[in-house]
């Protein structure tokens, strides 16, 4: 049943050892960093005593899902050289540097959810290839592309597919999926589409604890349906009715949320359902499944440990639309001056840094960000950030202090 395709669809399996071996060198060449590897081997610390110390989180950067997606995109180009056309639904992952490399290989990015007009404009034929990104795609988009007879290279991460499986199960049991995530994020859109595609369930996406409390209150006391639907516009399935479809709910989440927050969403909904239906009947009305991915969890745990050490500031490196990176920045912000940057160029000089403010969705400029005197900087990076970008940032901070990393390593 899972993602069944019409006979015309051709799903291409590129994970053959001969193909993967051939692309490894290319991938490593684009994204590796000897400096980062060396610092990791030295316990994650690079220091010029008395002047500047950089401490890396124990886990950061590329996760297995991202590595796999990039490998597959490179493999697709290898197996389907020009003039075969390769299209990518949106971005392969949320990192501008990686997306630039993919585009340089002649892989053309189209909308994450192309409509009929956009697809018609591409004049597709059965030789064309579509890459599905790491966060997956909506069921309707997948079906459309398959129906056109194009070849597909599916890079959807296995951890995302585990969430889909859970949501489909809820749906088959007519349980509404309450998805803790960002309704506008590709992964959550793909996940929520699973709720309607294979069963009779609905979905509702909640992003904040305040939204969760609103839903809990509605479960317990009812409320104004129009207000509910207006508040969650764009975040529920067609035909969703809070008066009918909140009587049995199952919680799932976007894989890259903050674990503590997801646990709190589960706890509050469970409490509301217990209060409403009684503990003896809870099983019929409430389900949950922890779907935070291991890589996200490892990066959050490692940052938590790094933040226990004395640091003057934290640099978080990653694409501004990367969900897991934004949560790392959020963790830092709660403790110390934190700058979310997408590359080393954002550090204009030691007096000025340009950094992303995820609350306003704009880049801020902060003067005098690098304190004088002996400074310790913590560094982490999201699961979609390649090591070469992390190296650039490390080199830049030392350069701003007039220290050559080359000489430091030699000495
Ligand atoms: S962050 Fe997690 S779910 Fe997303 S690609 Fe990486 S391993 Fe997969």
Boltz pocket constraint, residues with backbone or C-beta under 6 A from the ligand:
constraints:
  - pocket:
      binder: B
      contacts: [[A, 63], [A, 64], [A, 65], [A, 66], [A, 134], [A, 157], [A, 158], [A, 159], [A, 160], [A, 255], [A, 256], [A, 293], [A, 294], [A, 295], [A, 296], [A, 324], [A, 383]]
      max_distance: 6.0
